[in-house]
Amino acid sequence: MSLKLARTAAVLAAVAIACVYVYAFVVHRPSPARDGPDVSQGLIRPDLVFKGVQVEGREAGERIWTLSAARVEAGARGSQTRLDEITEGELYRTGEAHYAFSAGRGVLDSSTGMLSLMGGVKVGSGGRDLLEADEVRWDPARSMVIVPGPARLHTANGEAAASSLEIDVRSSEILTQGEVHVDEGNSGPGSGVTIKSAKMRINPDTGSVEAEGATEITFRVSSDE
């Protein structure tokens, strides 16, 4: 075998091994791993680093999300994969792309299938903006998009701010509790409603809010003439 042919074979073998690794640890979810690095600390000594790749998540053979990342760090001994500069993300429902998203970075936990997005997360639906937050999590076990901290919602009637919320992907219903501040842009700057309730459902398409239990509603009127 010539030296040139031997080098070519070695390169092809290395690429094949890398592809098998991505398939096993990034695209498909392996058996639960007991020990893994803390999400807040990122990966410990990544074994493989890829640049400019597309990652796909599947559950029971069905595609549940896809995304493009500028950099992917995968560790063979841990269950977590770090993703940087996430773009062109799509979350699927019944085989169709239903939500689009982007984020500064993310962490995929292959032991649970949880995808955590951090840093200027934006989520859209139906070609329009839906929400903005610092952190968003996708929980495949519950088919829920979870926003553990403050979020800014874009609805048909204006914008709303919530301290935390969840989106049921199966129904597209937004669930939240505590205080929700709804800004009605058509009524002038500063105008809107503050709703406080133990449980609320928000329809982003109509902007309607349905509250359950004891509820307090405060109307805010703009002081501008």
Disulfide bonds with the S-S distance in Angstrom:
none
